[in-house]
Amino acid sequence: MSNRKASTAATISDVAKEAGVSTSTVSYVMSGNRPISKETREIVEAAMRRLKYSPRSSARALASSRSNVLGLVVPLRADVNVGVVMQFVTAVVTTARTFNQDVLLLTQDDAGSIERVTSQSMVDGLVMMDIEARDPRIPVLAKLDKPAVLIGMPDDPRGLSCVDFDFAGASRTAVRHLAELGHRGIAFIGSPPASLRRHATYADRALRGFEEACRELEVTHVSVACEANS
């Protein structure tokens, strides 16, 4: 814990940082809505005293529209592999926790839910998964006054930040490896048919990398769409 100078304008985020806990933990200590260990409660209460914090002092945070919550948009479509998706969710939540941020999970695939949580200042920023080549949610995100990161590479990201695996590169590497071993006929067991139909970017890029490498190396190839649970 730090020994920073107490401030009458301290916010709940300041208390959380001082105590080394999340903002939600501070909130639960004050509200009693969830059980908090005696040790943690004492640490939070001591931080509040040092900073001379009271719930009324959170007005500054409200005025700046900071919620210390990130929105994670994860549409749970029928063709999505929930096991894989949850690995991403766990990584986002765990990383957010290190920055004293909570995560609001949005599972609808419509732009309405994005507009709702941003217009009501429920989140400070958004992370959006399961990106399509021409994703209808991207124009909405581009117009919002909120930072956003896409896990996926759409055709036109509209200036938004994008991160993803190099699915095309992985496919090309796999084909070249098999070709170097002498194989002249290669099959690609790919993404679910629904993912290919809606042009999920990971599915499109993985298949494109496979086909390009096969044509370049002049090997016979076939691709087969496979359901996520097969």
Sequence and secondary structure as in RCSB ss.txt:
>XXXX:A:sequence
MSNRKASTAATISDVAKEAGVSTSTVSYVMSGNRPISKETREIVEAAMRRLKYSPRSSARALASSRSNVLGLVVP
LRADVNVGVVMQFVTAVVTTARTFNQDVLLLTQDDAGSIERVTSQSMVDGLVMMDIEARDPRIPVLAKLDKPAVL
IGMPDDPRGLSCVDFDFAGASRTAVRHLAELGHRGIAFIGSPPASLRRHATYADRALRGFEEACRELEVTHVSVA
CEANS
>XXXX:A:secstr
       TT  HHHHHHHHTS HHHHHHHHH SS   HHHHHHHHHHHHHHT  GGGGHHHHHTT  SEEEEE  
  TTS HHHHHHHHHHHHHHHHHTT EEEEE   SHHHHHHHHHTT  SEEEE S BTT THHHHHHHSSS EEE
ES  S  TT EEE   HHHHHHHHHHHHHHTT  EEEEEE  HHHHHTTBHHHHHHHHHHHHHHHHHT EEEEEE
  TT 
